[in-house]
Structures are given as structure tokens and as C-alpha cells.
């Protein structure tokens, strides 16, 4: 989940109407039969979707059925052939000041577990690569989990084991502010000038347990500190290429991507328009701010009634960029370090603006069509869709079993 610091919570108010207008259909043409077939036969892993936060802090809906809001539900996941969306256990930075991060993280995990338990014919929690592969064969949507913001570990290494036992298989070390582990790319304080001593212990303990280290959100210095310590490949669960967003540290520079590849890691490209270009980010901020002001000026409730409808209508009328922009980021990484080091991390339900062609989780086949048009082979596309991430996850599992 990524937001301007001044609107860290508000910007997560994301909803998507069910159904599709004629105009939307024209912007999102029916994917080719080849793309749909490739989607069905591939394991599609999305490194980051913010459903738990949306359900528990924005507006509850039953995502086992088609929902009015958000970018994710089971029917749309099936339409898009999405197999393994990592459920983000997002911990707002405010918990670093108020306390209670561990308790809040547990509550979001409870939600994911109940979603699977209440809908066993649709969902299943996934705690291993074998779970993902077995559940793919059964036609279930796997729900692996990743903590977004290591503040959930508080100041206790023992909590890493607690969350591992609960099913957490990656942890984003920080989020919008420096925490006890490391510095944030959104902060300017440079509390630790990278990774803290406690953060070093966190990385080593995650390696030991078999939990992937996620370097999205960290500063460049913290990234390199992590690589010096980690005995296994690391991931960027939802980051894109800084080459297209010059000066924006939240995305990864070519230097970082090269180092990530040497580490055998994977960068998972984000669909959010703000990640695709600096111009898109500026437009997104301007449009969202205007919508919020208009709703406030009319005295509407943004979560219901006219305010809800207006917000969603305007959001859908202001898709920013196109699926080709996402392909540009993917191709940049491939040209720089090879096909083995790129994946998908949409940040659906955690960003305001998305591009035409990638409005929600039903649209992975549209991205596949665009990759086909860009010259990627079926084998390459399968690596991008999920096999690269599953390779890293397997390496982390195997290391844990060996120590």
C-alpha cells in the first residue's frame, strides 16, 4: 500500500463498481484466446493486494462474491485466472507511535483465515510453494500472506516466529516512516542510515525461519545493508523501475535492480499509475484531491450513498496510463538483468489510480496479451506471472530447512 504521507490512510478508500460499461469495454478489449489459455495454464502470483485492510478499515464486503467496491473479489479473480494473490497484512505507521501493531496484524490474519474457512470451495490459505501448486490443481485461489511494515514485530524477535507460524511468508521491512528495523524511502529522517542493528537481527531471523525479506519501501542504503546480510534471495513485492520515475526513491534504480539480480531476487512490478511515471503520479494526486474536496464540499459520506458513487464514478473516469506502461517497466527490467528477475505486484486495493487495461484482478489476460505483443514467449510470460517468485520462495524454504 502506497500513499502520500499526508494522506496515508485516506488514499486507501478504493472501490470498483461491478459490471462494465460500453466505454470501459472499449478501453479493455476482450483478451485473445491465446492469452486466456496461457492465463489458465499458468500459476499467476500477485505479490501485493490490500484486501484485508480494505475489509477491516474501509468497508466490509464479502469478497467470496462479486463486490461493489475494490479491485479484488473471487469472481473477478477467476475471470483473470489469478491463483495466488499475496494478502497484505498492512500495518499503518501510526501504530509505531500508538502501539498495538502486533494485535492489529493478528486481526488481519484472522480475517484471511476466516475468509478461507468460510469459503473452502473458493479459497485456501497457502503457507508453502507446494500449497500454491496443489491448490492450483484443485482450482482454489490460494491466499498466501505478507506483512507490510515490520513494525508488527515491535521490538521482539520472537514475534517473527509467531507470525511465521500464523502463515506470514514475507515481510516488508518498513512502510511510510522509519521504524525500529530500517529507514523508509518516504521518510527523510535517516534514523539508522539504512538498517538498524535490530534490523540486522530481523533479517537473519527471517532467513532462519524461511520468511522472504521484502525491500519495497526501504531506502537505497537499507536495501544494500539487507543484501550484505541475507543468505537467500530477497524480493521487492510491489515496486517498479525508477528509470521512469527519476528521483522517486520508492521505485528501484537500475543499480538496485542489478544488485537484486546478483542476489537472485525478484522485483514485482506495480500497476498503480503513480509508479509508472512522475507525470502520472502528479495527475493522480491532483485528481484524487479534487474528488475528495468535491465530496467534502457537498457534505457527502465518502463510504456510502452519493459520495461513494461519485468517488467511484470519477475514479473510473480517470484511469491514468495504459497496460503498455506496465509492460515498459517489465521490459526495462528484463533488458537490464534478464527474464528471471521480474514478477507482478499490482498493489490493487492499495492505490488510487490504475491504468487502462488493468482496472482490477480480472485483467491479467489483458497484460498477457500486451506481453505477447511485446515479443515475450509463453515460457517467459509464465516466469513473469509467477514462476520467478515461486523460485525465490523455494530457495528461502530450502535454506530454512538446511540450517
C-alpha positions in Angstrom: 0.0 0.0 0.0 1.5 3.4 -1.1 0.3 6.8 -0.2 1.5 10.4 0.1 2.4 10.7 3.8 -0.1 13.4 4.4 -2.9 11.1 3.3 -1.6 7.7 4.4 -4.9 6.4 5.4 -7.4 8.3 3.3 -6.0 7.4 -0.1 -6.8 3.7 0.6 -10.5 4.4 0.1 -10.7 2.4 -3.1 -13.8 0.9 -4.7 -14.7 -0.5 -8.1 -18.2 -1.0 -9.4 -19.2 -4.4 -10.6 -20.1 -4.6 -14.2 -18.6 -2.9 -17.2 -19.9 0.0 -19.3 -19.6 0.1 -23.1 -16.9 2.7 -22.7 -15.0 0.5 -20.3 -15.3 -2.4 -22.6 -13.7 -0.4 -25.4 -10.8 0.5 -23.1 -10.5 -3.1 -22.1 -11.0 -5.3 -25.2 -11.6 -9.0 -24.8 -8.2 -10.7 -24.4 -7.2 -13.1 -27.2 -7.9 -16.8 -26.8 -4.2 -17.4 -26.6 -3.8 -15.0 -23.7 -6.8 -16.5 -21.9 -5.4 -20.0 -22.4 -2.0 -19.0 -21.1 -3.5 -17.4 -18.1 -5.5 -20.6 -17.3 -2.5 -22.9 -17.6 0.0 -20.6 -15.7 0.2 -20.0 -11.9 -0.4 -16.3 -11.6 1.1 -14.8 -8.4 0.4 -11.2 -7.4 2.9 -10.1 -4.8 0.7 -7.5 -3.1 -3.1 -6.9 -2.7 -4.6 -4.9 0.1 -7.9 -6.8 0.7 -7.5 -7.2 4.5 -7.1 -3.5 5.2 -9.9 -2.7 2.8 -12.3 -5.1 4.5 -11.4 -4.2 8.1 -10.8 -0.5 8.0 -12.6 0.9 4.9 -15.8 -1.0 4.1 -16.6 -4.7 4.6 -17.9 -6.7 1.7 -17.9 -10.4 1.1 -15.1 -10.9 -1.5 -16.2 -14.5 -1.9 -18.9 -13.0 -4.1 -18.8 -10.1 -6.6 -18.4 -6.9 -4.7 -19.4 -3.3 -5.4 -16.1 -2.0 -4.2 -12.4 -2.7 -4.5 -10.2 -4.3 -7.1 -10.4 -7.9 -5.9 -13.1 -10.5 -5.3 -13.4 -14.2 -6.1 -15.5 -13.9 -9.3 -13.1 -11.4 -10.8 -10.1 -13.4 -9.7 -11.5 -16.4 -11.5 -12.1 -14.3 -14.6 -8.5 -13.1 -14.5 -7.1 -16.6 -13.6 -5.4 -15.2 -10.5 -4.1 -18.1 -8.4 -2.0 -16.7 -5.6 -2.7 -13.1 -4.5 -0.5 -12.3 -1.5 -2.8 -10.8 1.1 -1.1 -7.7 2.5 -1.2 -7.5 6.3 -0.7 -3.8 6.2 0.3 -2.0 9.4 -0.1 1.8 9.2 2.9 3.7 10.5 0.7 5.3 13.2 1.0 2.0 15.1 4.6 2.8 15.6 3.5 5.7 17.8 0.4 4.3 19.5 1.5 0.6 19.9 -0.7 -2.3 19.1 0.9 -3.3 15.8 1.1 -7.0 16.7 -2.5 -7.1 17.8 -3.7 -5.4 14.6 -1.6 -7.7 12.4 -3.2 -10.7 14.1 -6.7 -9.3 13.5 -6.0 -9.0 9.7 -4.6 -12.6 9.7 -7.8 -13.7 11.5 -9.8 -12.2 8.6 -7.8 -14.0 5.9 -8.1 -17.3 7.8 -11.9 -16.8 8.2 -12.3 -16.0 4.5 -10.7 -19.3 3.6 -12.5 -21.3 6.3 -15.9 -19.8 5.4 -15.4 -20.5 1.6 -13.4 -23.7 1.3 -14.5 -24.3 -2.2 -13.0 -21.0 -3.3 -10.1 -20.0 -1.1 -7.3 -21.7 0.8 -4.5 -20.2 2.9 -1.1 -21.0 1.4 1.9 -21.4 3.6 4.3 -23.0 1.1 5.1 -23.3 -2.6 3.6 -26.8 -2.5 0.4 -25.4 -1.1 0.2 -23.0 -4.0 0.8 -25.7 -6.6 -1.5 -28.2 -5.0 -4.3 -25.6 -4.6 -3.8 -24.5 -8.3 -4.5 -28.1 -9.3 -7.7 -28.1 -7.2 -9.0 -24.8 -8.7 -8.7 -22.9 -5.5 -7.5 -19.3 -5.1 -4.5 -19.5 -2.7 -4.1 -16.8 -0.1 -0.5 -16.5 0.9 0.2 -13.6 3.3 2.8 -11.0 3.7 3.2 -8.4 6.4 3.6 -4.8 5.1 5.6 -3.0 7.8 7.9 -4.9 10.1 6.5 -2.7 12.9 4.3 -5.7 13.6 7.4 -7.3 15.1 7.6 -4.5 17.6 10.9 -4.9 19.4 10.7 -8.7 19.8 12.4 -11.1 17.5 10.1 -13.8 18.9 7.2 -12.3 17.1 8.8 -13.2 13.8 8.3 -16.8 14.7 4.8 -16.1 15.9 3.8 -14.6 12.6 5.6 -17.3 10.6 3.5 -19.9 12.4 0.4 -17.9 11.5 1.3 -18.1 7.8 3.3 -15.0 7.0 5.7 -15.7 4.3 7.2 -12.3 3.6 7.6 -9.1 5.5 8.1 -5.6 4.1 10.6 -4.2 6.5 9.0 -0.8 6.8 6.4 1.5 5.3 5.8 5.2 5.4 8.2 6.1 8.2 11.5 4.9 9.7 10.8 2.1 12.2 12.9 0.0 14.6 14.2 -2.1 11.6 15.3 0.4 9.0 14.7 3.7 7.2 11.8 4.3 4.9 12.0 5.7 1.3 9.1 8.0 2.2 10.9 9.5 5.3 13.7 12.0 5.3 14.9 11.4 8.9 17.5 8.7 8.1 17.2 7.4 11.7 19.6 4.5 11.1 21.3 5.5 7.8 20.0 2.2 6.5 19.3 -0.9 8.5 19.4 -0.8 12.3 21.3 -3.3 14.5 17.9 -4.8 15.4 17.0 -4.8 11.7 20.1 -7.0 11.0 18.8 -9.5 13.6 15.4 -9.4 11.9 16.9 -10.2 8.5 18.9 -13.1 9.9 15.9 -14.5 11.8 13.6 -14.2 8.7 16.3 -16.2 6.8 16.4 -18.9 9.5 12.6 -19.3 9.6 12.0 -19.2 5.9 10.3 -15.9 5.6 11.1 -13.8 2.5 12.6 -10.4 3.1 10.7 -7.7 1.1 12.7 -4.5 0.4 9.8 -2.4 -1.1 9.6 0.9 0.8 13.1 0.9 2.2 15.9 3.4 1.4 18.6 2.5 -1.0 21.1 2.3 1.9 18.8 -0.1 3.8 18.5 -2.2 0.6 22.2 -2.7 0.3 22.5 -3.4 4.0 20.0 -6.1 3.6 21.8 -7.7 0.7 25.0 -7.8 2.7 23.3 -9.8 5.5 20.8 -12.0 3.7 21.8 -15.6 2.9 18.9 -16.0 0.5 17.4 -14.0 -2.4 15.1 -11.1 -1.4 12.1 -9.7 -3.2 10.5 -6.3 -3.9 6.9 -7.3 -3.5 5.4 -4.1 -5.1 8.0 -1.8 -6.7 8.7 -0.6 -10.3 11.6 0.9 -12.2 13.0 4.3 -11.1 14.2 4.8 -14.7 10.7 6.0 -15.5 10.2 8.0 -12.2 13.5 9.8 -11.8 14.2 11.0 -8.3 11.4 8.9 -6.7 13.2 6.6 -4.2 10.1 4.4 -3.7 10.9 2.7 -7.1 14.1 0.8 -7.7 17.1 2.3 -9.6 19.0 0.3 -12.2 21.8 0.0 -9.6 19.4 -1.6 -7.2 17.9 -3.9 -9.8 21.3 -5.1 -10.9 22.2 -5.9 -7.3 18.9 -7.6 -6.7 19.5 -9.8 -9.7 23.0 -10.7 -8.4 21.2 -11.8 -5.2 18.9 -13.9 -7.4 15.9 -11.9 -6.3 12.8 -10.6 -8.0 11.2 -7.2 -8.4 7.4 -7.4 -8.7 6.1 -4.6 -10.9 3.3 -2.5 -9.6 0.2 -1.5 -11.6 -0.6 1.8 -9.8 -0.3 4.7 -12.1 1.8 6.7 -9.6 4.6 4.0 -10.0 4.6 4.3 -13.8 5.7 7.9 -14.3 6.2 11.1 -12.3 3.6 12.8 -14.5 1.0 10.1 -13.7 1.7 10.4 -10.0 1.1 14.2 -10.2 -2.1 13.7 -12.1 -3.2 11.0 -9.7 -2.7 13.3 -6.7 -4.5 16.2 -8.3 -7.5 14.1 -9.4 -7.9 12.3 -6.1 -7.5 15.6 -4.1 -10.2 17.2 -6.3 -12.6 14.3 -5.8 -12.2 14.4 -2.0 -12.7 18.2 -2.0 -15.8 17.9 -4.1 -17.3 15.2 -1.9 -16.5 17.1 1.3 -17.9 20.3 -0.2 -21.2 18.6 -0.8 -21.3 17.1 2.7 -21.4 13.5 1.4 -20.2 10.4 3.1 -17.3 9.1 1.1 -18.1 5.5 2.2 -21.7 5.4 1.2 -24.5 6.9 -0.8 -23.8 9.7 -3.2 -20.3 10.2 -2.0 -19.4 6.6 -2.6 -21.0 6.6 -6.1 -19.3 9.9 -7.1 -15.9 8.8 -5.9 -16.0 5.6 -7.8 -17.5 7.1 -10.9 -14.8 9.7 -11.1 -12.1 7.2 -10.3 -13.2 5.0 -13.2 -13.5 8.0 -15.5 -9.9 8.9 -14.7 -7.8 5.9 -15.5 -4.2 7.1 -15.9 -1.8 5.4 -18.3 -2.2 2.1 -20.0 -1.2 -1.5 -19.8 1.7 -0.7 -22.1 3.2 1.4 -19.4 3.4 -1.6 -17.1 5.0 -3.6 -20.0 7.6 -0.9 -20.4 8.7 -1.4 -16.8 8.8 -5.2 -17.2 10.8 -4.9 -20.4 13.2 -2.5 -18.8 14.0 -5.0 -16.0 14.3 -7.9 -18.5 16.6 -5.9 -20.8 18.7 -4.9 -17.7 19.0 -8.2 -15.8 17.2 -11.0 -17.6 13.8 -12.6 -17.5 14.4 -14.4 -14.2 14.1 -11.4 -12.0 10.7 -9.8 -12.7 7.2 -10.6 -11.4 3.9 -8.9 -10.7 2.9 -7.0 -7.6 -0.2 -4.9 -8.5 -0.9 -3.1 -5.2 -4.6 -3.5 -6.1 -6.8 -2.1 -3.4 -3.9 0.0 -2.2 -3.5 2.6 -4.9 -5.9 5.4 -6.1 -5.3 5.3 -9.9 -4.7 2.4 -12.2 -4.1 2.3 -16.0 -6.5 1.5 -18.7 -6.5 -2.3 -19.3 -5.6 -3.1 -15.7 -8.7 -1.9 -13.8 -8.9 -5.0 -11.4 -7.9 -8.6 -11.0 -10.0 -9.7 -13.9 -7.5 -8.1 -16.3 -4.3 -10.3 -16.1 -5.1 -11.8 -19.5 -5.0 -8.2 -20.9 -1.5 -7.9 -19.6 -0.6 -11.2 -21.1 -1.8 -10.1 -24.5 0.4 -7.0 -24.1 3.4 -9.1 -23.2 2.7 -11.4 -26.2 2.6 -8.3 -28.5 5.9 -7.1 -26.9 7.5 -10.3 -28.1 7.7 -12.4 -24.9 7.5 -16.1 -25.3 5.0 -18.3 -23.5 7.8 -19.6 -21.3 9.0 -16.1 -20.4 5.4 -15.0 -19.6 5.0 -17.9 -17.2 8.1 -16.8 -15.4 6.8 -13.3 -15.1 3.4 -14.4 -14.0 4.6 -16.4 -11.0 7.4 -18.9 -11.5 10.1 -16.4 -10.7 8.6 -15.6 -7.3 8.0 -19.3 -6.6 11.7 -19.9 -7.4 12.7 -17.4 -4.7 10.2 -18.7 -2.2 11.5 -22.2 -2.8 15.1 -21.1 -2.2 14.1 -19.4 1.1 12.2 -22.6 2.1 15.2 -24.8 1.3 17.7 -22.6 3.2 15.5 -22.7 6.3 15.4 -26.4 6.1 19.2 -26.6 5.9 20.1 -24.5 8.9 
